[in-house]
Amino acid sequence: MKIDVNSPAVSLQPVDSAAKKVSQGGLAATQSATVDRTTFHTDTQSVQALTSQAMSSPEIRQDKVDALSQSVQSGDYKPNASKTAGSIVSSEGL
């Protein structure tokens, strides 16, 4: 799904089908109808600033990839299994 950040903010209006059903008659008509409404607003400047920041970041941080590749090839890269597992477990608790 592509999000167009340059489009104007859209206000979503709820469909009041539940309220119509309640007012159509019977026992339900005597009960008060509660309708939840939600409106979404965007702060266009914040969205544009975050978008430009994300777009200016390189997709691949080639310097880090090259440094890691060199460490692996030279045998200097020795990952700590306990630290890796601990990081995985702690990230699951988000």
C-alpha positions in Angstrom: 0.0 0.0 0.0 1.4 3.4 -1.0 0.6 6.4 1.1 0.6 9.7 -0.7 1.9 12.2 1.9 1.2 15.2 -0.4 -2.6 14.6 -0.4 -4.8 16.7 1.8 -5.8 15.3 5.1 -9.0 13.2 4.9 -11.6 13.3 7.6 -13.3 10.0 8.0 -17.0 10.2 8.9 -18.6 7.1 10.5 -21.5 5.3 9.0 -24.4 5.5 11.3 -26.0 2.2 10.3 -26.2 1.1 14.0 -28.1 4.2 14.9 -30.5 3.6 12.0 -31.2 0.0 13.1 -31.9 1.2 16.6 -34.4 3.8 15.5 -36.3 1.5 13.1 -38.6 0.2 15.7 -39.3 -2.5 18.3 -37.7 -2.8 21.7 -34.4 -1.4 20.4 -36.1 2.0 19.6 -36.8 2.6 23.3 -33.1 2.2 24.1 -30.7 5.1 23.6 -28.3 4.7 20.7 -24.6 5.3 21.3 -22.5 6.1 18.2 -18.7 6.2 18.4 -17.1 8.8 16.0 -13.5 9.0 15.1 -11.7 11.7 13.1 -8.2 11.4 11.8 -6.0 14.5 11.4 -2.5 14.7 10.2 0.1 17.3 11.0 1.3 17.9 7.4 4.5 19.5 8.4 5.5 16.7 10.7 4.7 14.1 8.1 6.6 15.9 5.4 9.6 16.4 7.7 9.7 12.7 8.7 9.2 11.7 5.0 12.1 13.8 3.8 14.3 12.5 6.7 13.5 8.9 5.7 14.0 9.5 2.0 17.4 11.1 2.6 18.7 8.1 4.5 20.5 5.6 2.3 18.6 2.4 1.7 21.7 0.4 2.4 24.4 1.7 4.8 27.2 0.5 2.5 30.0 1.5 4.9 28.6 -0.7 7.7 28.0 -3.6 5.3 31.6 -3.3 3.9 33.1 -3.2 7.5 31.0 -6.2 8.6 31.9 -8.1 5.5 35.6 -7.5 6.0 35.4 -8.6 9.6 33.6 -11.8 8.6 36.2 -12.6 5.8 39.1 -11.9 8.1 37.7 -14.1 10.9 37.6 -11.1 13.3 33.8 -11.2 13.6 32.8 -13.4 16.5 29.2 -12.9 17.5 28.3 -13.5 21.1 25.4 -16.0 21.1 24.3 -15.0 24.6 24.1 -11.3 23.7 22.2 -12.1 20.5 19.7 -14.3 22.3 19.2 -11.7 25.1 18.6 -9.0 22.5 16.0 -11.2 20.7 14.2 -12.0 24.0 14.2 -8.4 25.2 12.9 -7.1 21.8 10.0 -9.6 22.0 8.8 -7.9 25.2 7.9 -4.7 23.4 
